[in-house]
Amino acid sequence: MTLPFARRLDHVETSAIRELFKLLGKPGIISFAGGFPDSALFDVEGLQQASRQALTENPGAALQYGATEGHEPLRAQLAAFMQAKGATHVTPQDLIVTTGSQQALDLIGKTLVDPGDPVLVEGPTFLATIQCFRLYGARVLTVPIDGEGVQVDRLEAALVAHRPKFIYLIPSFGNPSGALVPLARRLRILELAVQYRTLVVEDDPYGDLHFDQPAPPSLLALTAQVPGSREWLVYCGSLSKVLSPGLRVGWMVGPQALLAKATMCKQFSDAHTSTFAQATAAAYLASGRMPARLDEVRRVYARRASTMVEALRRELGEAIAFTAPQGGLFVWARLTGAGGRLADAGELARRAIEQGVAFVPGAPFFAADPDPASLRLSFATADEDKIREGVARLARALR
Amino acid sequence: MTLPFARRLDHVETSAIRELFKLLGKPGIISFAGGFPDSALFDVEGLQQASRQALTENPGAALQYGATEGHEPLRAQLAAFMQAKGATHVTPQDLIVTTGSQQALDLIGKTLVDPGDPVLVEGPTFLATIQCFRLYGARVLTVPIDGEGVQVDRLEAALVAHRPKFIYLIPSFGNPSGALVPLARRLRILELAVQYRTLVVEDDPYGDLHFDQPAPPSLLALTAQVPGSREWLVYCGSLSKVLSPGLRVGWMVGPQALLAKATMCKQFSDAHTSTFAQATAAAYLASGRMPARLDEVRRVYARRASTMVEALRRELGEAIAFTAPQGGLFVWARLTGAGGRLADAGELARRAIEQGVAFVPGAPFFAADPDPASLRLSFATADEDKIREGVARLARALR
């Protein structure tokens, strides 16, 4: 028996990365492979209190069906959260709550992409985005990055050449690049959006995870400085990296016309995001615990990042090239092949597993023209001793 | 500025029913319009305990990313729940958790429907299903019902005529029909699925809400009696009507090949269903409180249904025709026009609002050939005095 699957599935696959993850069960393995935050940093006590409050103060609302646009107390908290980060124009009506920011991407694909439509993404970019847009028939085209994120001259050339439906970017500590787009480049991106009348989707799960100094304002906040740009900007936010991925609470800020269509589609996607999770998130944000928690999370990740950077330089030297991250969860690197050593990150990943350390090769993160020498190392979930030991194993695998 | 929305949105609209709901804010209105359970029947204490347990026993798992297929303890509980209802073959690996059963429908559309594909539904059926499948380009075709649900001779004729991608049915106390498909007809549906090699999607949110006697076994359970039928049956379950819609916990049972594709699509839809909600639901089901809660919910709804049925007969007499429901949340009725009275349910809905009572006209529930005399009355959320008063107001509106 063969089920009559839809043609849209023909060119989309469960990611190669997921196959790798099956190997992570091996005992004693040190993993730099994940893309998730450290569970040990979750504010369990704060979330226990918030969940108790949600189920005590208004259990009917937390357990009943809710508005597709989102639970009003949460929309109010998220608007305040965005305002505090410089997007001072954002009101509760300017955002809808989504089931993680992954659903925001899905709703963007559903509302905007016709089969064959070109969509621009960074090369490399978040793997699940590429697949998500391809499921709606998008032709996903790549604009290369450098150490400061997307290259804006190449972006403009691609806008001219392809007239894409939209541009998808992760300007702050992107997955997998870890790159931070500087202020001037951000402003230029907004100018291009206005000039070419093209939507920019800003995915921002990591922007709050800066180390020494805050990231420049989000594209969303910067729309105030670029006339006409607000109507071309869609912002996707998430509590996954700063509070808890398990809540599945994200949000989307955008032009009202887009929010209305996305809300209509969401009705038929999952009716609404868990009101139980939304009410808990709202109570948590209202509790005022987030700023201190963010400080703690940043401090821990900054220390782990610097430990990994130092260990990579010490142990792998010229065999690896990378820009030290200023925030986020990842070191994005290239094997240089210096001294005749391995320059194939896929092969290194296999040898590394044998040595007891895991990471993700970079090639799958490219929608086109994969760089086989690239790799992504997450410093988020291993402690500093483990990071040093894991990098030492990596060095052994490279010998 | 006009955003370049995808063509798939062209023929889908936010439902007419949602517009009606905006009128429900009017003070003192008695609503028979909702499609939701009574918040007063939620087991708040049980869910408080379950949520506390989830965040105490293994907070890391409840708050971290989880498997797209679902949280293992919940899959185990849901398999046991299905087994206890006669689907004895269902193992945890035979189901995936979805963000409400609405997401199961969305994943079915995404994995199976190519633009132009015919899909069969009952006329009338659940409104959000029609729209959900249309978003993937389905041509939604209607098979009429009678007091015992879908008419199987008409179903067979439609299978022959249209060779649909699948058939979507709500065999137990369907929304909006409230109809219960008897055993013989259920078996016939499964035989047709095998004979015409066509998937049947069984949506079953109401099956547990029976009054005097249990519904016949689900199509899923009955696959054991019809050789070859198991591979053609997809079952969508939900905790929304029996525990809490706000959790957004549903599940899908189906052939492994379909579950694999649906899981892949779900990765890009929302990554996974809230692990926080899943862990809470798992702890609740493990607590053993569900059977007593179900007894209570059935008892209350049965009383309200019988109150509504008696009031309708007393107050509206021959002006209205309906089959008394044996479970679920709804009375589905037709205005007969007897004695020259109004037979247009849309017009009655407007007059009823003026009299202080709301219900939903039936026409929007038909994918084709709407019956303008039909209407849906929910007895789920008003107490018995309110039901009697609401029906009296309805009678005044009809005069």
Interface residues (C-beta under 8 A of the other chain):
Chain A: M1 L3 P4 F5 A6 R7 R8 L9 V12 E13 T14 S15 F36 P37 S39 A40 F42 V44 L47 Q48 S51 R52 L55 T56 P59 G60 A61 A62 L63 Q64 Y65 G66 T99 G100 Q102 Q103 L105 D106 K110 T111 L112 V113 D114 D117 A128 Q131 C132 L135 Y136 K165 R197 L199 E231 S240 S244 P245 G246 L247 R248 P255 A257 L258 K261 T263 M264 C265 Q267 F268 S269 D270 A271 H272 T273 S274 T275 F276 A277 A279 T280
Chain B: M1 L3 P4 F5 A6 R7 R8 L9 V12 E13 T14 S15 F36 P37 S39 A40 F42 V44 L47 Q48 S51 R52 L55 T56 P59 G60 A61 A62 L63 Q64 Y65 G66 T99 G100 Q102 Q103 L105 D106 K110 T111 L112 V113 D114 D117 A128 Q131 C132 L135 Y136 K165 R197 L199 E231 S240 S244 P245 G246 L247 R248 P255 A257 L258 K261 T263 M264 C265 Q267 F268 S269 D270 A271 H272 T273 S274 T275 F276 A277 A279 T280
